[in-house]
């Protein structure tokens, strides 16, 4: 009697839901996108043609409210998970697009919203760039315009992102809360994708962008200083990239099982035990992140009791997702041995992409923030 584990019911089918052809195309090009000089350009074009970029727009502006509306939370979770399953780099850029549209919707004036939404309807990709380089991004006032100076590092989507929402401070104003400004970042002369030297997430082209001398209208400011970190929209939004992490873990389990099957090793009890544990972790991550996402997206932003609890829920779910992904990586590597490290193989690509992506944005600080958010509310957390 065969003991071979069939995971087809344990993990969601990659063909489920809409955009099946889009997801298949992104998955098929995942290896090529790392070395293609055009990077993820074909994927972004395909997303635009499939209506995925414009679906993020508010319903009154011709979208589906995918980026903002609470009733679209589970749909957005599923899109991000499936994109992560197809290619974590593509999921990373789409998550940045979602984040940028949310920020424009929350804090942008009517004129800037119209400009951005019109661009998205014609295929523009947005991004959010927060990491400063050696020369932090600043501005000086010149009448009704801002003159920018400085640089951003880890600027994901160089060559693909049309408008970036960037954190900025007025020159000489000190270390106070950052402001947000929307900038056209399509000038290739300012892009330095070669500065992205990480082994994982290569296709994101997350290099350096130099802003020196760029001028923008003061109307391109989004909100007031400190709005960027306003909850539940800041830390509460990390569930979105966690959804992509879940998809990446699912992809690794798929590839891992396929490798064992091709070698006739699926009847081995130890291999089945590892696969079963990994499948269980994927299911648990999916349920945990989905539930936390719904909680944070449906909470009243003015409820000073509910918001910290919802944010803590998301940050604790992020912690669990990181730890679960690490365990899936360890299980796969132990099961496959050197096969997991074969340069150029899909397993090796997914393994290094996932292992890098889960380290995004100060994970230890997020766990501390979760505990601080609970404060005296521990009994309400359960």
C-alpha positions, 0 to 999 in steps of 0.5 A, spaced: 500 500 500 502 506 497 503 511 503 504 517 498 501 524 501 497 527 496 497 535 497 492 537 492 486 538 497 491 540 503 494 546 499 489 551 495 489 549 488 493 555 484 488 555 478 482 557 483 479 563 482 480 569 477 486 571 473 488 563 472 492 565 465 495 571 469 498 567 474 500 561 470 504 566 465 507 569 472 509 562 474 512 560 467 517 566 467 519 566 474 526 564 472 527 568 466 525 574 470 531 574 474 536 575 468 531 579 463 534 586 462 526 588 462 525 584 469 518 584 471 516 588 465 512 583 462 508 581 468 506 588 470 504 589 463 500 582 463 497 585 470 495 591 467 491 588 461 488 583 466 485 589 470 489 587 476 492 594 477 486 598 476 482 593 480 485 596 486 482 603 485 476 605 489 469 603 486 467 610 484 474 611 480 472 605 476 476 600 480 473 594 485 476 597 491 481 591 492 486 596 495 482 599 500 475 596 501 474 592 507 469 587 503 475 586 499 480 584 504 479 576 503 479 577 495 486 581 496 489 576 501 487 571 495 491 575 490 497 576 494 497 569 496 497 566 489 502 572 486 507 569 492 505 562 489 507 564 482 513 569 483 514 572 490 518 578 486 511 580 482 507 579 489 512 584 492 511 589 487 504 588 487 503 589 494 507 596 493 502 598 488 496 596 493 500 600 499 501 606 494 494 606 492 491 606 499 496 612 501 493 616 495 486 615 497 487 616 505 491 622 504 492 625 497 488 631 495 483 631 489 487 633 484 493 628 485 488 622 486 485 624 479 492 624 476 494 617 479 488 614 478 488 616 471 495 613 470 493 607 473 487 606 469 493 606 463 497 601 466 502 605 471 505 601 477 505 605 483 510 603 489 512 606 496 519 607 498 521 608 505 528 606 506 533 612 506 540 611 503 547 615 506 543 621 504 536 621 506 531 624 502 529 632 504 526 637 500 527 645 500 521 650 499 521 654 492 515 657 492 509 652 490 514 647 489 519 642 493 526 641 490 528 634 492 535 632 494 537 625 497 536 618 495 532 612 497 535 605 497 531 598 496 527 602 491 523 596 489 521 596 482 526 600 478 524 601 471 517 599 472 514 603 478 511 610 475 510 613 481 513 612 488 510 615 494 516 616 498 518 618 505 521 625 506 523 631 511 524 638 510 531 640 510 533 642 517 527 640 520 530 635 525 528 628 526 521 629 526 515 624 523 516 623 516 512 626 510 509 623 504 510 625 497 508 622 490 514 623 485 514 621 478 520 616 478 520 613 471 527 617 469 532 611 468 538 616 469 536 616 476 535 609 477 541 604 479 538 597 479 545 594 480 545 596 487 541 591 489 546 585 490 542 580 495 541 573 493 534 573 493 528 577 490 533 579 484 527 580 479 524 586 484 530 591 482 530 594 489 536 598 487 538 606 489 534 612 486 537 619 486 532 624 487 537 630 487 534 636 483 527 633 482 522 638 483 515 637 485 508 641 486 507 642 493 500 639 492 504 632 491 505 632 499 500 626 501 497 628 508 501 631 514 507 629 518 506 623 521 500 620 517 504 615 514 505 611 521 498 612 523 494 606 525 491 601 523 494 603 516 501 602 517 503 596 521 496 594 521 498 593 513 503 588 514 498 582 513 499 584 505 506 582 504 505 576 509 500 573 504 505 573 499 509 569 504 504 564 505 504 563 497 511 562 497 511 557 502 506 553 498 510 554 492 516 551 495 512 545 498 509 544 491 516 543 488 519 539 494 513 534 493 514 534 486 522 533 486 520 527 491 515 524 487 520 524 481 525 520 485 520 515 487 521 517 494 514 519 496 513 512 500 518 514 505 515 515 512 520 520 514 519 524 508 511 524 508 512 526 516 516 532 513 511 534 508 505 533 512 508 538 517 509 543 512 502 543 509 499 544 516 504 550 517 501 553 510 494 552 512 495 555 519 499 561 516 493 562 511 488 562 516 492 566 521 493 572 516 487 572 513 483 572 520 488 578 522 487 581 516 479 581 516 480 584 524 484 590 522 481 592 516 474 592 519 476 595 525 474 602 526 480 607 525 477 612 531 476 606 536 482 607 541 481 600 544 480 596 538 486 599 533 491 597 538 488 590 539 487 589 531 495 591 530 497 587 535 493 581 532 497 582 525 504 583 528 503 577 532 500 573 525 507 576 522 511 573 527 508 566 526 508 567 519 516 568 519 517 562 524 513 557 520 516 559 513 523 558 517 520 551 519 518 550 512 525 552 509 528 547 514 524 541 513 525 542 505 532 543 505 533 537 510 528 533 506 532 534 499 539 535 501 543 538 496 538 538 491 535 544 495 541 548 493 542 547 486 543 553 482 538 555 477 533 550 480 526 553 481 526 550 488 533 554 489 530 560 487 523 560 491 528 558 497 532 564 497 526 569 495 522 566 501 528 566 506 530 574 504 522 576 503 520 574 510 526 578 513 523 585 511 522 591 515 525 590 522 521 583 524 524 584 531 521 591 532 515 589 530 514 583 535 516 588 540 511 593 537 505 587 538 507 586 545 507 594 546 500 595 543 497 590 547 500 593 553 494 592 559 489 589 554 492 582 554 485 579 556 482 582 550 487 579 546 484 572 547 
